[in-house]
């Protein structure tokens, strides 16, 4: 399955950061992680540090799937606003999710700095009302978050125009956000996992798996097999094919990165900007003075159809960004698209599904905040394998679908 189209900036910028061997022999281990993207890498690193014998396999080159198409935004705000999430899962659980995401941002920043050689920067996040009738919604959202201790500032139209150069009725400014090169981070995590005794194999495709009472037998497409105690499926939106029950909807998102701006990215130098409309436009800068613009999501997940739309979608994104920031000369250098999945409630799935039993765990960090969800999920799965409690275990489980 083709996960992306065009030329994602991270693979053009970094090239192939590392080669891993293909697995040609039968092996045994504690945990097999299927998927060597940012989600699988965070999980593998966490489990290796906890003392598990881990093997990571990926049918592509490591980090070459959806990770390379990610725009690397790190925010505690998820795609579903807190007020909406309260209506879906209850106020206590909704606040818990936002709090866990809030804690994940500094944890990811610390992790990136420990690993080194990762393009990561703390940022601010500006969430603006892109329609006048969204004003009251965002003001209510701000009041709800502030009542639970989340730090943010409410900017009026004059302040937005003065600071950021565009018109909007209201915006929420959050100081806790960041941006990262997800491709670099995935490779640094995998490298540390290998140094800790883990094994990584790319160009190694799983053909099937057979869970038993004491172990899981993973059969590879080349005829080899891996026997493990636990299996973690971190295969992005492709993981849905391993379940009979529908759990998410596939979408395609489009993005481009500009040429370096001679005078820099202006108000985007330290701020991520995104809007209240759905699907939303988002704009961020890069360390070398470029601007990444993304959005124009649609329901297409057929690669050929998605491929054919990249140029058209990039031009639409360019025009929208130019209207928002007319002072910035945004000429696309590379454009791309990637398919992702989203759930009805905006929450991920981490843990086993009754279809495959307790030894097969899914890591579905679905939605626009996948890297933050993956950080939480890595801790959640480690806690589960160590038979410890994690506060999000129930909320991020498939059990929540039983009541829907």
C-alpha positions in Angstrom: 0.0 0.0 0.0 1.4 3.4 -1.0 1.2 5.7 2.0 2.3 8.9 0.4 2.7 10.8 -2.8 5.1 13.4 -4.1 8.3 14.5 -2.3 8.0 14.8 1.4 10.4 17.4 2.8 12.0 15.2 5.4 13.2 12.5 3.1 14.5 15.1 0.6 16.2 17.0 3.4 17.7 14.0 5.2 18.1 11.3 2.5 18.3 7.7 3.7 19.6 8.1 7.3 20.3 4.5 8.0 20.2 1.0 6.5 19.0 -2.0 8.5 19.3 -5.6 7.4 16.5 -7.8 6.2 15.7 -10.7 8.5 16.8 -14.0 6.9 16.6 -16.4 9.9 14.2 -17.6 12.4 14.5 -15.7 15.7 12.9 -15.4 19.2 12.3 -12.3 21.3 10.1 -10.9 24.0 8.3 -8.3 21.7 8.0 -7.9 18.0 7.1 -4.3 16.9 5.7 -4.2 13.3 6.3 -0.8 11.9 9.6 1.3 12.0 8.0 4.7 11.8 7.8 7.2 14.6 5.2 5.3 16.5 7.0 2.0 16.3 10.3 3.7 17.1 9.0 5.4 20.2 7.5 2.1 21.4 10.6 0.0 20.6 12.9 2.5 22.4 10.7 2.6 25.5 10.5 -1.2 25.7 14.2 -1.7 25.2 14.9 0.8 28.0 12.5 -1.2 30.2 14.6 -4.4 29.6 12.6 -6.2 26.9 14.2 -8.1 24.1 12.7 -6.3 21.1 12.7 -6.9 17.3 11.3 -4.2 15.0 10.3 -5.2 11.4 9.1 -3.0 8.5 8.3 -4.0 5.0 9.7 -0.7 3.8 12.8 1.3 4.6 12.6 2.5 8.2 10.7 5.7 8.6 9.7 5.7 4.9 5.9 5.4 5.3 3.6 7.9 6.8 6.3 9.3 9.1 8.1 10.8 6.2 4.8 12.6 5.2 4.1 14.0 8.7 4.5 17.7 9.2 5.8 17.1 12.7 3.5 19.3 14.8 3.5 18.7 18.5 0.5 20.1 20.4 -1.5 19.2 23.4 -4.6 20.3 21.6 -6.1 17.4 19.6 -8.3 17.6 16.6 -11.4 17.5 18.8 -11.8 20.5 21.0 -12.0 19.9 24.7 -15.7 21.0 24.9 -16.6 18.6 22.1 -14.5 15.8 23.7 -16.3 16.4 27.0 -19.6 15.8 25.3 -18.3 12.5 23.8 -16.4 10.9 26.7 -17.3 12.9 29.7 -15.5 15.9 31.3 -13.1 13.9 33.5 -11.9 11.7 30.7 -11.6 14.6 28.3 -9.5 16.6 30.7 -7.4 13.5 31.3 -6.6 13.2 27.6 -5.7 16.9 27.3 -3.5 16.6 30.4 -1.7 13.6 29.1 -1.0 15.4 25.8 0.2 18.4 27.7 2.7 16.3 29.6 3.8 14.5 26.5 5.2 17.7 24.8 8.0 18.3 27.3 8.6 14.6 27.5 9.2 14.5 23.7 11.4 17.6 23.9 13.5 15.9 26.6 13.7 12.7 24.6 14.8 14.5 21.4 17.5 16.4 23.3 18.8 13.2 24.9 19.0 11.5 21.5 20.7 14.5 19.9 21.0 15.5 16.2 17.3 16.1 15.9 15.7 19.2 14.5 13.3 20.0 17.3 12.1 23.4 18.6 9.7 24.6 21.3 7.0 26.7 19.7 3.8 28.5 20.5 0.4 27.5 19.0 -2.1 30.0 17.6 -5.6 28.5 17.1 -7.7 31.1 15.3 -11.4 31.4 14.5 -11.5 31.2 10.7 -15.3 32.1 10.7 -16.9 34.9 12.6 -19.6 32.5 14.0 -16.7 30.4 15.5 -15.9 33.2 17.9 -18.2 32.2 20.7 -17.2 28.6 20.3 -13.5 29.5 20.8 -14.3 31.8 23.8 -16.2 29.0 25.5 -13.3 26.6 24.7 -10.9 29.0 26.3 -13.0 29.4 29.4 -13.3 25.6 29.8 -9.6 25.0 29.4 -8.7 27.8 31.8 -11.1 26.4 34.4 -9.1 23.2 34.4 -5.7 25.0 34.7 -4.6 24.9 31.0 -2.5 28.0 30.3 -3.5 30.1 27.3 -4.2 33.7 26.2 -7.2 34.9 24.3 -6.2 37.4 21.6 -8.8 39.7 20.1 -8.9 40.8 16.4 -6.7 43.8 16.9 -4.0 41.8 18.7 -4.0 39.1 16.0 -3.6 41.7 13.3 -0.8 43.5 15.1 1.2 40.4 16.0 0.5 38.0 13.1 -0.7 40.3 10.3 -4.0 38.7 9.5 -7.6 39.2 10.4 -9.6 36.9 12.6 -12.3 37.5 15.3 -10.4 35.7 18.1 -7.5 33.3 18.7 -6.2 31.1 21.5 -2.4 31.4 22.0 -0.8 28.5 23.8 2.9 28.6 24.7 3.3 24.8 25.1 3.9 23.4 21.6 6.8 22.2 19.5 7.8 21.0 16.1 10.1 18.2 15.1 11.7 16.4 12.2 9.8 13.1 12.7 12.0 11.2 10.2 15.2 12.1 12.1 13.6 11.3 15.4 12.4 7.9 14.3 15.9 7.0 13.2 17.6 8.3 16.3 15.2 6.2 18.4 15.8 3.1 16.4 19.6 3.6 16.6 19.4 3.9 20.4 17.2 0.8 20.6 19.8 -1.1 18.7 22.6 0.1 21.0 20.4 -1.1 23.9 20.2 -4.6 22.4 17.2 -4.3 20.2 17.1 -5.6 16.6 15.7 -3.7 13.6 15.0 -5.2 10.3 13.6 -3.3 7.3 12.5 -4.7 4.0 11.0 -7.5 6.2 7.3 -8.0 5.6 5.0 -9.8 8.0 2.7 -12.2 6.2 0.6 -13.4 9.1 0.6 -14.1 12.8 -0.7 -16.8 15.0 -1.4 -16.0 18.7 -1.3 -18.8 21.2 -1.6 -19.1 25.0 2.1 -18.5 25.7 3.5 -16.9 22.6 2.8 -15.4 19.1 4.3 -16.9 15.9 4.9 -14.2 13.3 5.4 -15.5 9.8 7.3 -13.4 7.3 6.8 -13.1 3.6 10.2 -14.7 2.9 9.3 -17.9 4.9 11.1 -17.1 8.1 9.4 -16.7 11.4 9.7 -14.9 14.7 8.4 -16.4 18.0 7.6 -13.7 20.6 5.8 -13.3 23.8 4.0 -10.1 22.7 3.2 -8.6 19.3 2.8 -4.8 18.8 1.2 -3.7 15.5 2.4 -0.1 14.8 1.5 -0.2 11.1 -0.2 3.1 10.8 -3.5 3.2 9.0 -2.7 -0.2 7.4 -3.3 -1.8 10.8 -7.0 -1.5 10.2 -6.7 -4.3 7.7 -5.9 -6.7 10.5 -9.3 -6.1 12.2 -12.7 -7.2 11.1 -14.3 -4.4 13.1 -14.2 -0.9 11.5 -12.4 1.4 13.9 -11.4 4.5 11.9 -11.8 6.4 8.6 -9.0 6.9 6.1 -8.3 10.4 4.9 -5.6 12.0 2.8 -3.9 15.3 3.7 -1.7 17.5 1.5 1.2 19.7 2.2 4.0 21.7 0.6 7.2 23.3 1.9 8.3 26.7 0.4 11.7 27.8 -0.8 13.7 29.5 2.0 12.3 33.0 2.6 14.9 35.7 2.1 13.6 37.7 5.1 12.6 34.7 7.2 9.2 33.4 8.1 8.2 36.5 10.1 5.4 35.8 12.6 5.8 32.1 12.0 9.3 32.0 13.3 8.2 30.8 16.8 4.5 29.9 16.2 2.4 27.2 14.7 -0.8 28.6 13.2 -4.0 26.6 12.6 -7.7 27.3 12.2 -11.0 26.3 13.7 -12.6 25.1 10.4 -12.6 21.4 9.6 -10.6 20.2 7.8 -8.2 22.8 9.0 -5.3 24.8 7.4 -2.1 24.8 9.4 1.2 26.7 8.8 4.6 26.3 10.4 8.2 27.3 9.7 11.4 25.2 9.5 14.8 25.9 11.0 16.2 26.9 7.6 13.6 29.6 7.0 11.0 27.7 5.0 7.3 27.5 5.6 5.3 24.3 5.6 1.6 24.6 4.8 -0.8 21.7 5.1 -4.5 20.7 5.0 -7.1 20.3 2.3 -7.9 16.9 3.7 -10.3 14.6 1.8 -11.7 11.1 1.9 -9.5 9.7 -0.9 -7.2 6.8 0.1 -6.6 5.4 -3.4 -3.0 6.2 -4.1 -3.4 6.9 -7.9 -6.3 9.3 -7.2 -4.4 11.0 -4.4 -1.3 11.3 -6.5 -3.2 13.1 -9.3 -4.5 15.7 -6.8 -1.2 16.8 -5.3 -0.4 19.7 -7.7 -4.0 20.9 -7.5 -4.1 20.7 -3.7 -0.8 22.4 -3.3 -1.9 25.4 -5.4 -5.1 25.7 -3.2 -2.9 25.6 -0.1 -0.6 28.2 -1.5 -3.4 30.6 -2.3 -5.0 30.2 1.1 -1.7 30.7 2.9 -0.9 33.7 0.7 -4.3 35.3 1.7 -3.5 34.7 5.4 0.1 35.9 5.2 0.3 38.3 2.2 3.7 39.6 3.3 5.3 36.1 2.8 6.3 35.0 -0.7 5.4 31.3 -0.5 6.7 29.4 -3.5 6.3 25.7 -3.2 9.6 23.8 -3.4 8.2 20.3 -2.7 4.6 19.1 -2.4 3.3 15.8 -1.1 0.3 14.0 0.3 -0.1 11.2 2.9 -3.0 9.0 3.9 -3.9 8.9 7.6 -6.7 7.6 9.7 -9.0 9.3 12.2 -11.4 8.0 14.8 -14.9 9.3 15.5 -13.9 10.7 18.9 -10.4 11.8 17.9 -8.8 9.4 20.3 -6.2 6.7 19.5 -6.2 2.9 20.2 -3.5 1.3 22.2 -3.8 -2.3 23.4 -5.3 -5.7 22.5 -8.5 -6.3 20.5 -10.6 -9.3 21.5 -10.4 -10.6 17.9 -6.7 -11.6 18.4 -6.4 -12.1 22.1 -4.3 -10.5 24.9 -0.8 -11.0 23.3 -1.5 -8.9 20.2 -1.5 -5.1 20.8 -2.4 -2.4 18.4 -0.7 1.0 18.3 -3.1 3.2 16.3 -2.0 6.8 17.0 -4.7 8.1 14.7 -5.5 11.8 14.1 -3.6 15.0 13.6 -1.6 14.6 16.9 -0.1 11.2 16.2 3.4 11.8 17.5 2.0 13.0 20.9 -0.3 10.1 21.0 2.5 7.8 20.2 4.6 9.1 23.2 1.6 8.4 25.5 1.0 5.0 23.8 4.6 3.9 24.3 4.3 4.4 28.0 0.9 2.8 28.1 2.0 -0.3 26.3 5.1 -0.6 28.4 3.0 -0.4 31.5 0.6 -3.0 30.2 3.5 -5.5 29.4 4.9 -4.8 32.9 1.4 -5.3 34.4 1.2 -1.8 35.7 -1.7 0.6 35.5 -1.7 3.5 33.0 -4.4 6.3 33.4 -5.3 6.1 29.7 -5.4 2.3 29.3 -9.2 2.1 29.4 -9.9 5.3 27.5 -7.5 4.3 24.6 -8.8 0.7 24.5 -11.1 -0.8 22.0 -13.6 -1.3 24.8 -15.0 2.2 24.3 -16.4 1.1 20.9 -18.8 -1.3 22.7 -20.9 1.5 23.9 -21.1 3.3 20.6 
